[in-house]
Amino acid sequence: MQQQDIVITLSVCAVIMTTVFFEHRMQQVEETCARAQSYNNNGSQKAGKSEEMIGGERVDAEDADERSERTETTMRRHKSNDLMEDELSQLSARKAVAFSVTIGHSLTDNETVSEIVIYDIVEINIGEGYDPTTGIFRVPESGAYAFQWTSVTIPGKWFETELNINGHQNRLNSCNNKGETASSNLSCTSMVITEAKEGDIVWIAKFGQDGDYLMEMYSSFSGWKIGELSKE
């Protein structure tokens, strides 16, 4: 009987130890699961804070910030383009100034004093600054201007001219075709870029006593506004 009791006692102890062991393992498992759940919850909260909905799509905060920055950049670019378009619209809305004229008959006189060359055929006169009855261009608005004129003479002749602004000689053009070897017409062109103010008057004048022939239709005078003057 004593041996049987020992066996029973050992069996009971084994059961108790097994139960204790499994309870301990279960406690460890439960603690592990609890930590995992807590970590998962915290991660979800963090993820929730770091995610945003953009266009129905969930994205990380970093992606959202990047998209937002790209959007702001695009908006700034569009705003800049709008400003540029506005400036271009304002520039295009400004009235252009340009004229181009020629003469309908040859000048053959031999005056000894300066006289205005009247270009009586108007090809273009934007801004209505040129007067074909006087040969004078009156500047309609201040700015930087370019003026160009061409004189054509026949063999054995010449014609000297000057660009005159407000009564002051600005540039000369000498078209000399009197050489012994001259056998064809001679074309001479000069160009001036200058500052002009509203109300200034500009014309081409004959210069010198030997200006004895200026060919019709081929001889011309033109001018146009290049741009605004600096305000500084």
Buried (B, 14 or more C-beta within 10 A) or exposed (E): EEEEEEEEEEEEEEEEEEEEEEEEEEEEEEEEEEEEEEEEEEEEEEEEEEBBEEEEEEBEEEBBEEBEEEEEEEEEEEEEEEEEEEEEEEEEEEEEBBBBBBBEEBBEEEEEEBBEBBBEBEEEBBBEBBBBEEBBBBBBBBBBBBBBBBBBBBBEBBBBBBBBBEEEEBBEBBBBBEEEEBEEBBBBEBEBEBEBEEEBBBBBBBBBEBBBBBBBEBBBBBBBBEEEEEEE
